[in-house]
Structures are given as C-alpha cells and as structure tokens.
C-alpha cells in the first residue's frame, strides 16, 4: 500500500478523532487542525488535562484518554505533544480505546519505540505528519 493509499484509507474510515494536546487558543496549530477536521465532518474529542471540563470547538475537553466515555468509539488519536509524552499516550490509547485504528503523531513528533508497540498491537501509525496537510493532497 502506498502512503497516499494509506492516508486515503485513514481519511475514509475514520469518524472520531481524539486530539491529545488540543489548545483552546485559536492561533495554535492544534486548534486549526481540529477545526479543519471538524469541517470535514469528523467528530473531534479534545484531550487536555489543563482544560478538562471546558469546551473547545463545541466539544467537552477530557483530562486523558482513560476518561473518555465508553461509547466514544475513537478511531484515531492525533498527538500534539512532545515526543517524550508519546509512550504514555500510546499505552493509554491501547488500553482504553478498543475501537482505535490509528495513532497519528503531528509534525515534529516521532517515537520509534511507541510506534513499534502500536504497530505490534495492529494499529496504523503515522509520524511527523499533519492530516491538515496530507488530506487535501488526496482530493
């Protein structure tokens, strides 16, 4: 499968995206990406412990992935955190998100060991990329 085919599959099969590190500030990249994804029809679920219980882009913010409702049916986790935070996020995602298909790490975010663990669990992993950049290339 080519990278374009993989991104097309992710774009077409994903419905719900948990965005870890989503900022409430409209000038931050995470906010712009989340708004873009909402505009495509995805449900976004903000995850940011500093803003838990608040609203970002009309969605309730959760402190962590473990606290998401059981019926959230998250297909993809989009990570806007530093690389050193990725292993714990991946572990939490693999433990608490039974519908998870994709771990997506944003531009500048990579973690080979965490990626290998997620892939070994059958998940698709994308590193150092942004769906706001990659998805329009598919049209």
SVG drawing of the C-alpha trace seen along z (x, -y; Angstrom):
<svg xmlns="http://www.w3.org/2000/svg" viewBox="-22 -33 34 40">
<polyline fill="none" stroke="black" stroke-width="0.4" points="0.0,0.0 1.4,-3.4 1.5,-6.3 -1.3,-8.0 -3.4,-4.9 -2.8,-4.6 -3.8,-8.2 -6.9,-7.8 -7.9,-4.7 -7.4,-6.7 -9.4,-9.7 -12.2,-7.5 -12.5,-5.1 -12.0,-7.5 -15.1,-9.0 -14.0,-10.1 -10.6,-11.6 -9.3,-12.2 -6.8,-15.1 -4.3,-14.9 -2.9,-18.4 -5.7,-20.4 -5.3,-24.0 -8.3,-26.3 -6.3,-29.1 -7.3,-29.7 -3.8,-30.7 -2.3,-27.3 -1.7,-24.6 -3.7,-22.0 -6.8,-24.3 -6.5,-24.9 -6.1,-21.2 -9.1,-20.3 -11.3,-22.9 -10.2,-21.6 -11.1,-18.1 -14.5,-19.1 -15.1,-20.9 -14.5,-17.6 -17.2,-16.0 -15.1,-14.2 -16.1,-14.3 -13.2,-15.6 -12.7,-14.9 -10.3,-17.3 -7.9,-15.8 -6.0,-18.4 -5.8,-18.0 -5.3,-21.7 -8.8,-22.4 -10.8,-19.3 -14.5,-20.0 -14.3,-23.1 -15.4,-23.3 -13.1,-23.6 -14.8,-23.9 -18.1,-22.9 -16.8,-19.7 -16.2,-18.8 -12.5,-18.5 -11.3,-15.4 -8.2,-15.1 -6.9,-11.9 -7.8,-9.1 -8.8,-6.9 -11.5,-9.3 -13.3,-9.2 -16.9,-7.8 -17.1,-4.1 -19.3,-4.9 -16.8,-7.4 -15.7,-4.9 -12.4,-6.7 -10.9,-5.6 -7.8,-7.8 -5.6,-9.6 -3.9,-12.7 -1.0,-13.7 0.1,-17.3 2.6,-16.6 6.4,-16.3 7.9,-13.0 8.7,-12.1 5.0,-12.1 4.1,-9.7 4.8,-6.3 2.3,-7.1 -0.3,-8.3 0.1,-5.2 -0.1,-2.9 -3.3,-4.7 -4.8,-4.5 -4.1,-0.8 -5.6,-0.1 -8.7,-2.3 -9.7,-2.7 -11.0,0.6 -12.1,-0.8 -8.7,-2.5 -7.3,-2.1 -4.7,-4.9 -2.1,-6.7 -1.2,-9.9 1.8,-12.0 1.9,-15.6 4.8,-17.4 7.9,-17.1 6.6,-14.3 8.1,-10.8 8.8,-8.0 10.0,-4.7 9.6,-2.5 6.0,-3.7 5.2,-3.4 6.5,0.2 4.4,1.1 1.3,-0.4 2.0,1.4 2.6,4.7 -0.9,4.2 -2.3,3.9 -2.6,0.1 -1.7,-2.1 0.9,-4.6 1.8,-7.9 4.7,-10.0 5.8,-13.6 2.8,-14.4 -0.3,-16.5 -3.7,-15.5 -4.5,-19.1 -1.6,-18.9 -1.9,-15.3 -5.7,-15.0 -6.1,-17.8 -3.4,-16.2 -5.8,-13.3 -8.5,-15.3"/>
</svg>
